[in-house]
Amino acid sequence: MNLLHISDTHGLHHRLGVLPSADVLVHSGDFTHSGTESEVLDFLNWFIELPYRETVFVVGNHDLCLWDAEAIEDLPENVHFLQDGSVTIDGIKFFGLGYNHPEELIPDDVDVLITHEPPSEILDFSSGVHWGNLTLRRRIEAVGPRYHLFGHAHEAYGILQKGCTTFSNASLLNDRHQLVNAPRLISL
């Protein structure tokens, strides 16, 4: 299975052009700039029309109007809003943790963990600050998912293997909110 990982588009998703082919597209949050309902609807209309077999997304700190949402009505069956929930695709369990939700919700059997925040000290350094979450890092070390997909720290775009987990920060924007990074293809 091929996966395309993007994050931190902040309302600039229409500027991405044609995205690379993959089976699954994952957006790890901050798809809006101000978190308004109209921004979310614009993103969803774009996201739903993308030509991927399955699409998955979680909210970020900018996606305010969805922070407490448990579900989004009328999404197509192949579009998965993971707010403290999971979906299994081709035998691979994806789990999405809501922004600023307790890390204890992460199940022990997750293959691909999707959060907006990075774990502490792993692809989290941006604007002179480590934005990572230490409790999240400890939970990841305990669970050992195959992949952890996130964003949030714009200047920390990259991929890193540590232990049994591959970490991917796919922030497409820099700290000046310019599209500078490419979507990341990952082969599962």
Secondary structure, 3 states (H helix, E strand, C coil): CEEEEEECCCCCHHHHCCCCCCCEEEECCCCCCCCCHHHHHHHHHHHHHCCCCEEEECCCCCCHHHCCCCCCCCCCCCEEECCCEEEEECCEEEEECCCCCCHHHCCCCCCEEECCCCECCCCCEECCEECCEHHHHHHHHHHCCCEEEECCCHHHCEEEEECCEEEEECECECCCCCECCCCEEEEC
